[in-house]
């Protein structure tokens, strides 16, 4: 039973070609040849992806076109059109993320009043141009000193007055 080869899409092939050329620019010709052999019908897209990967460097573009023409002479018109119509990809600025501002809903009732003997204090920082996080340091304190009692060891057992076993006859 023969297995049928899986058909790779042009987009997948071009993406892999772009990545491999960027990672190993010295193997550009070999990767380009592989891509053209795998999917010759995508010759125009493959050439465009290769030109993108080398940032349209004129010397490398010339090498890409020569390699493509040698491997796929039947697709010469497609390769030539891809080179003539090549335009550098436009960098699209990332859209600014919408920031949602949420405010706490305060109850309409009057704030609680301190009980007799209580004081309400708020920490205030001097005015500064940027916000600096406040570091809170807490230290453990003993509530009350603990009392310790020293125990004396129990007197040692005196086993001298235990009767001895008699030997068996």
Backbone as JSON, one array per atom type, in Angstrom:
{
  "sequence": "XXXXXXXXXXXXXXXXXXXXXXXXXXXXXXXXXXXXXXXXXXXXXXXXXXXXXXXXXXXXXXXXXXXXXXXXXXXXXXXXXXXXXXXXXXXXXXXXXXXXXXXXXXXXXXXXXXXXXXXXXXXXXXXXXXXXXXXXXXXXXXXXXXXXXXXXXXXXXXXXXXXXXXXXX",
  "N": [[0.85, -1.19, 0.0], [0.73, 2.1, -0.99], [1.7, 5.26, 0.32], [0.23, 8.43, 0.02], [1.81, 11.47, -0.86], [1.81, 14.25, 1.35], [0.3, 17.27, 0.57], [1.79, 20.37, 0.69], [0.86, 23.61, 1.64], [1.17, 26.76, -0.13], [1.49, 28.96, 1.57], [2.41, 27.84, 3.97], [4.83, 26.68, 3.14], [6.23, 28.95, 2.22], [6.4, 30.39, 4.6], [8.02, 28.69, 6.16], [10.32, 28.73, 4.58], [11.06, 31.45, 4.74], [11.63, 31.67, 7.51], [13.73, 29.79, 7.77], [15.72, 30.91, 6.11], [16.2, 33.3, 7.42], [17.25, 32.32, 9.81], [19.51, 30.83, 9.02], [21.33, 32.33, 6.97], [23.43, 31.66, 5.22], [22.72, 29.3, 4.02], [20.83, 29.86, 2.12], [20.48, 29.45, -0.73], [20.32, 26.66, -0.92], [17.98, 26.14, 0.61], [16.1, 27.56, -0.88], [16.17, 26.14, -3.29], [15.17, 23.65, -2.38], [12.54, 24.41, -1.66], [11.49, 25.21, -4.15], [11.6, 22.78, -5.53], [9.83, 21.25, -4.03], [7.35, 22.59, -4.34], [6.73, 23.75, -7.12], [4.77, 25.21, -8.42], [4.26, 27.38, -6.85], [6.19, 29.27, -7.36], [6.39, 32.1, -7.71], [5.46, 33.13, -5.22], [7.32, 31.92, -3.54], [9.73, 33.08, -4.35], [9.18, 35.74, -3.66], [8.95, 35.49, -0.84], [11.55, 34.71, -0.21], [12.96, 37.01, -1.0], [11.91, 38.82, 0.84], [12.98, 37.69, 3.16], [15.71, 38.22, 2.94], [15.76, 40.89, 3.18], [15.55, 42.37, 0.82], [18.12, 42.66, -0.29], [20.24, 43.67, -2.84], [22.33, 42.03, -4.05], [21.8, 39.49, -3.08], [19.18, 39.17, -3.98], [19.59, 38.98, -6.7], [20.93, 36.52, -6.77], [18.87, 34.88, -5.84], [16.99, 35.11, -7.92], [18.48, 34.03, -10.07], [18.83, 31.37, -9.17], [16.16, 30.51, -9.0], [15.34, 30.74, -11.68], [17.02, 28.84, -12.88], [16.15, 26.44, -11.71], [13.37, 26.38, -12.17], [12.6, 26.85, -15.05], [10.3, 26.92, -16.58], [8.6, 28.49, -15.2], [9.41, 31.09, -15.53], [8.18, 33.53, -16.31], [6.44, 33.96, -14.19], [8.25, 34.24, -12.07], [9.73, 36.48, -12.85], [7.68, 38.4, -12.84], [7.1, 38.39, -10.1], [9.42, 39.5, -9.04], [9.46, 42.03, -10.3], [7.08, 43.17, -9.34], [7.54, 43.31, -6.66], [7.17, 44.64, -3.48], [8.26, 46.11, -0.49], [7.18, 44.75, 2.62], [4.64, 46.42, 4.4], [4.95, 47.93, 7.48], [2.71, 47.61, 9.97], [1.45, 49.63, 12.41], [0.88, 48.65, 15.72], [-2.37, 48.52, 16.97], [-3.53, 50.71, 19.47], [-4.17, 49.54, 22.69], [-7.35, 49.48, 24.12], [-7.98, 51.06, 27.1], [-9.56, 50.21, 30.01], [-11.22, 51.98, 32.44], [-11.95, 51.61, 35.72], [-14.0, 52.49, 38.37], [-14.48, 52.61, 41.87], [-17.62, 51.95, 43.34], [-19.09, 53.97, 45.57], [-20.81, 53.76, 48.66], [-23.88, 55.47, 49.43], [-24.39, 56.06, 52.02], [-23.41, 57.6, 55.15], [-19.94, 57.8, 56.06], [-18.44, 55.47, 58.36], [-18.19, 56.47, 61.75], [-15.49, 57.1, 64.02], [-15.14, 55.26, 67.06], [-15.42, 56.19, 70.56], [-12.35, 57.29, 71.8], [-10.85, 56.27, 69.7], [-8.65, 56.94, 66.95], [-8.37, 58.25, 63.69], [-6.01, 57.89, 61.25], [-4.21, 58.86, 58.4], [-1.83, 57.87, 56.02], [0.41, 59.97, 54.4], [2.18, 60.87, 51.52], [4.92, 62.89, 50.43], [4.54, 65.21, 47.68], [5.33, 63.87, 44.57], [6.96, 63.36, 41.38], [6.59, 60.91, 40.15], [5.01, 57.79, 40.78], [5.89, 55.91, 43.56], [6.25, 52.7, 44.77], [4.97, 51.73, 47.94], [6.63, 50.2, 50.51], [5.79, 47.83, 52.78], [6.75, 46.92, 55.96], [6.64, 44.35, 58.19], [6.99, 43.24, 61.48], [7.35, 40.47, 63.61], [6.04, 40.32, 66.83], [6.27, 39.3, 70.19], [3.44, 38.42, 72.07], [3.21, 38.1, 74.88], [5.75, 37.51, 77.29], [6.92, 34.19, 77.46], [6.73, 31.7, 80.02], [9.09, 29.45, 81.28], [9.5, 26.22, 82.57], [11.82, 24.27, 84.19], [12.45, 20.92, 83.89], [13.27, 18.28, 86.03], [15.24, 15.37, 85.69], [13.86, 12.09, 86.2], [14.51, 10.01, 89.05], [17.07, 7.55, 88.74], [16.4, 4.13, 87.97], [16.72, 1.56, 90.33], [17.85, -1.52, 89.99], [18.92, -3.55, 91.48], [17.76, -5.0, 93.52], [16.08, -6.88, 92.42], [14.84, -10.17, 92.16], [16.85, -12.89, 91.07], [16.71, -15.11, 88.26], [16.31, -18.63, 88.53], [18.54, -21.22, 87.58], [17.68, -23.56, 85.01], [16.95, -27.05, 85.43]],
  "CA": [[0.0, 0.0, 0.0], [1.53, 3.31, -1.09], [1.14, 6.43, 0.99], [0.24, 9.6, -0.86], [2.53, 12.57, -0.22], [0.96, 15.32, 1.85], [0.51, 18.51, -0.18], [2.07, 21.52, 1.55], [0.31, 24.83, 1.06], [2.16, 27.78, -0.46], [1.72, 29.81, 2.74], [3.25, 27.1, 4.92], [6.14, 26.54, 2.53], [6.88, 30.26, 2.21], [6.71, 30.73, 5.99], [9.18, 27.89, 6.57], [11.47, 29.24, 3.83], [11.42, 32.74, 5.33], [12.26, 31.41, 8.81], [15.02, 29.1, 7.61], [16.7, 31.85, 5.54], [16.55, 34.25, 8.48], [18.06, 31.64, 10.83], [20.77, 30.42, 8.41], [21.42, 33.01, 5.67], [24.41, 31.05, 4.32], [22.09, 28.15, 3.34], [19.7, 30.41, 1.38], [20.31, 28.82, -2.04], [19.86, 25.29, -0.71], [16.59, 26.2, 1.07], [15.3, 28.03, -2.02], [16.07, 25.0, -4.22], [14.24, 22.69, -1.78], [11.17, 24.94, -1.74], [11.06, 25.17, -5.55], [11.39, 21.39, -5.91], [8.64, 20.78, -3.33], [6.1, 23.18, -4.86], [7.14, 24.64, -8.2], [3.66, 26.07, -8.82], [4.29, 28.58, -5.99], [7.48, 29.91, -7.61], [6.31, 33.55, -7.47], [5.38, 33.36, -3.77], [8.58, 31.49, -2.94], [10.72, 34.14, -4.64], [8.82, 36.91, -2.84], [9.3, 35.18, 0.55], [13.02, 34.74, -0.11], [13.39, 38.41, -1.06], [11.56, 39.38, 2.15], [13.88, 37.15, 4.17], [17.03, 38.86, 2.83], [15.52, 42.35, 3.23], [15.71, 42.9, -0.54], [19.53, 42.96, -0.56], [20.36, 43.47, -4.29], [23.2, 40.92, -4.43], [21.09, 38.24, -2.76], [18.01, 39.08, -4.86], [20.12, 38.49, -7.98], [21.2, 35.09, -6.58], [17.56, 34.23, -5.72], [16.39, 35.05, -9.26], [19.26, 33.07, -10.86], [18.51, 30.02, -8.68], [14.78, 30.2, -9.37], [15.28, 30.56, -13.15], [17.69, 27.58, -13.21], [15.36, 25.29, -11.25], [12.02, 26.37, -12.73], [12.59, 27.7, -16.25], [8.92, 27.02, -17.09], [7.92, 29.53, -14.4], [10.2, 32.32, -15.68], [7.3, 34.71, -16.34], [5.93, 34.15, -12.83], [9.38, 34.7, -11.25], [10.01, 37.86, -13.27], [6.59, 39.24, -12.34], [7.23, 38.5, -8.65], [10.52, 40.43, -8.75], [9.07, 43.38, -10.73], [5.98, 43.68, -8.51], [7.87, 43.21, -5.24], [7.2, 45.84, -2.64], [8.58, 45.73, 0.89], [5.97, 44.69, 3.44], [4.37, 47.63, 5.17], [4.85, 47.65, 8.91], [1.49, 48.18, 10.5], [1.59, 49.93, 13.84], [-0.1, 47.93, 16.54], [-3.43, 49.38, 17.47], [-3.43, 50.92, 20.9], [-5.16, 48.8, 23.44], [-8.29, 50.3, 24.85], [-7.83, 50.86, 28.53], [-10.82, 50.36, 30.71], [-11.03, 52.58, 33.75], [-13.02, 51.22, 36.63], [-14.01, 53.25, 39.62], [-15.26, 51.96, 42.92], [-18.91, 52.56, 43.63], [-19.13, 54.26, 47.0], [-22.17, 53.79, 49.18], [-24.38, 56.82, 49.69], [-24.49, 56.26, 53.47], [-22.31, 58.36, 55.75], [-18.85, 56.93, 56.46], [-18.51, 55.13, 59.79], [-17.5, 57.39, 62.64], [-14.68, 56.38, 64.99], [-15.72, 55.15, 68.39], [-14.73, 57.01, 71.55], [-10.98, 56.87, 72.08], [-10.16, 55.86, 68.49], [-8.18, 58.01, 66.08], [-8.2, 57.85, 62.3], [-4.83, 58.54, 60.68], [-3.92, 58.48, 57.02], [-0.44, 58.09, 55.62], [0.51, 60.87, 53.25], [3.51, 61.0, 50.96], [5.14, 64.21, 49.81], [4.26, 65.21, 46.25], [6.45, 63.44, 43.74], [6.59, 63.33, 39.97], [6.19, 59.56, 39.76], [4.55, 57.02, 41.93], [6.85, 54.94, 44.08], [5.5, 51.76, 45.6], [5.24, 51.78, 49.37], [7.0, 48.88, 51.01], [5.34, 47.69, 54.15], [7.58, 45.98, 56.68], [5.99, 43.9, 59.41], [7.86, 42.44, 62.33], [6.61, 39.7, 64.58], [6.29, 40.68, 68.22], [5.67, 38.37, 71.13], [2.32, 39.01, 72.81], [3.63, 38.14, 76.28], [6.88, 36.59, 77.44], [6.51, 32.86, 77.9], [7.45, 31.2, 81.18], [9.61, 28.12, 81.07], [9.8, 25.45, 83.78], [12.84, 23.28, 83.92], [12.09, 19.63, 84.49], [14.41, 17.49, 86.49], [15.05, 13.98, 85.28], [13.39, 11.18, 87.25], [15.65, 9.28, 89.61], [17.39, 6.32, 88.01], [15.85, 2.92, 88.57], [17.7, 0.7, 90.96], [17.4, -2.87, 89.71], [19.75, -4.53, 92.19], [16.96, -5.8, 94.43], [15.19, -7.75, 91.66], [15.36, -11.54, 92.34], [17.42, -13.49, 89.87], [16.06, -16.35, 87.83], [17.04, -19.83, 88.9], [18.89, -21.99, 86.39], [16.82, -24.72, 84.75], [17.64, -28.32, 85.67]],
  "C": [[0.88, 1.24, 0.0], [0.86, 4.44, -0.34], [1.26, 7.62, 0.04], [0.96, 10.73, -0.15], [1.54, 13.68, 0.19], [1.31, 16.6, 1.09], [0.68, 19.67, 0.79], [1.52, 22.76, 0.87], [1.44, 25.83, 0.78], [2.52, 28.62, 0.76], [2.65, 29.13, 3.74], [4.68, 27.01, 4.4], [6.91, 27.86, 2.57], [7.26, 30.69, 3.63], [7.94, 29.99, 6.49], [10.45, 28.37, 5.87], [11.97, 30.54, 4.44], [12.17, 32.52, 6.64], [13.62, 30.77, 8.66], [16.09, 30.03, 7.03], [17.14, 32.85, 6.61], [17.48, 33.6, 9.52], [19.44, 31.27, 10.28], [20.91, 31.06, 7.03], [22.41, 32.37, 4.7], [23.85, 29.84, 3.58], [20.88, 28.58, 2.5], [19.45, 29.67, 0.06], [19.77, 27.4, -1.88], [18.38, 25.27, -0.3], [15.65, 26.62, -0.07], [15.1, 26.88, -3.03], [15.08, 23.96, -3.69], [12.8, 23.14, -1.94], [10.65, 24.87, -3.17], [10.81, 23.74, -6.02], [10.1, 20.87, -5.28], [7.37, 21.29, -4.0], [6.44, 24.22, -5.93], [6.03, 25.6, -8.6], [3.63, 27.37, -8.0], [5.56, 29.4, -6.23], [7.46, 31.41, -7.31], [6.29, 33.87, -5.98], [6.69, 32.99, -3.08], [9.66, 32.54, -3.14], [10.44, 35.37, -3.79], [9.21, 36.68, -1.38], [10.8, 35.22, 0.75], [13.54, 36.17, -0.14], [13.08, 39.12, 0.26], [12.58, 38.96, 3.2], [15.26, 37.8, 4.13], [16.92, 40.38, 2.84], [15.84, 43.04, 1.91], [17.15, 43.37, -0.82], [19.8, 42.66, -2.04], [21.21, 42.27, -4.7], [22.49, 39.58, -4.18], [19.85, 38.07, -3.63], [18.45, 38.53, -6.21], [20.37, 36.98, -7.9], [19.89, 34.3, -6.48], [16.95, 34.05, -7.11], [17.14, 34.04, -10.14], [18.9, 31.63, -10.47], [17.12, 29.6, -9.13], [14.66, 29.95, -10.87], [15.93, 29.23, -13.56], [16.81, 26.39, -12.85], [13.98, 25.21, -11.88], [11.95, 27.27, -13.95], [11.18, 27.87, -16.84], [8.15, 28.13, -16.37], [8.64, 30.87, -14.49], [9.33, 33.57, -15.65], [6.79, 35.01, -14.93], [7.03, 34.72, -11.92], [9.7, 36.15, -11.57], [8.94, 38.8, -12.75], [6.7, 39.44, -10.83], [8.32, 39.5, -8.28], [10.12, 41.86, -9.13], [8.01, 43.99, -9.81], [6.29, 43.63, -7.02], [7.84, 44.58, -4.59], [7.46, 45.36, -1.21], [7.3, 45.71, 1.71], [5.84, 45.95, 4.29], [4.23, 47.22, 6.63], [3.62, 48.37, 9.43], [1.69, 48.4, 11.99], [0.49, 49.2, 14.61], [-1.13, 48.91, 17.07], [-3.3, 49.51, 18.98], [-4.54, 50.17, 21.6], [-6.07, 49.79, 24.17], [-8.15, 50.0, 26.33], [-9.16, 51.15, 29.2], [-10.53, 50.9, 32.1], [-12.24, 52.22, 34.6], [-12.89, 52.02, 37.9], [-14.88, 52.52, 40.62], [-16.56, 52.71, 43.14], [-18.99, 52.73, 45.15], [-20.57, 54.28, 47.48], [-22.59, 55.22, 49.5], [-24.5, 57.1, 51.18], [-23.26, 57.0, 53.98], [-21.21, 57.39, 56.16], [-18.93, 56.62, 57.95], [-17.67, 56.09, 60.62], [-16.67, 56.59, 63.64], [-15.37, 56.37, 66.36], [-14.91, 56.0, 69.36], [-13.35, 56.45, 71.83], [-10.2, 56.44, 70.85], [-9.75, 57.09, 67.68], [-8.05, 57.45, 64.67], [-7.02, 58.63, 61.75], [-4.62, 58.01, 59.26], [-2.46, 58.78, 56.73], [-0.43, 58.97, 54.39], [1.97, 60.94, 52.82], [3.69, 62.41, 50.43], [4.88, 64.1, 48.31], [5.51, 64.82, 45.47], [5.98, 63.35, 42.3], [6.15, 61.95, 39.51], [5.8, 58.78, 41.0], [5.58, 55.98, 42.3], [6.07, 53.98, 44.96], [5.92, 51.86, 47.06], [5.51, 50.36, 49.83], [6.6, 48.81, 52.47], [6.18, 46.6, 54.81], [6.85, 45.62, 57.97], [6.98, 43.04, 60.19], [6.99, 41.7, 63.34], [7.01, 40.15, 65.98], [5.6, 39.66, 69.1], [4.56, 39.08, 71.9], [2.68, 39.14, 74.28], [4.8, 37.17, 76.42], [6.4, 35.26, 78.01], [7.35, 32.43, 79.09], [7.87, 29.77, 80.9], [9.88, 27.47, 82.41], [10.8, 24.38, 83.39], [12.44, 21.99, 84.6], [13.36, 18.89, 84.88], [14.17, 16.05, 86.07], [14.62, 13.12, 86.46], [14.59, 10.4, 87.79], [15.83, 7.96, 88.85], [16.82, 5.12, 88.75], [16.97, 2.07, 89.16], [17.2, -0.73, 90.82], [18.21, -3.94, 90.45], [18.93, -5.43, 93.1], [15.94, -6.67, 93.71], [15.73, -9.18, 91.81], [15.82, -12.12, 91.02], [16.7, -14.78, 89.54], [16.94, -17.54, 88.22], [17.36, -20.62, 87.63], [18.0, -23.23, 86.27], [17.61, -25.99, 84.93], [17.56, -29.24, 84.51]]
}
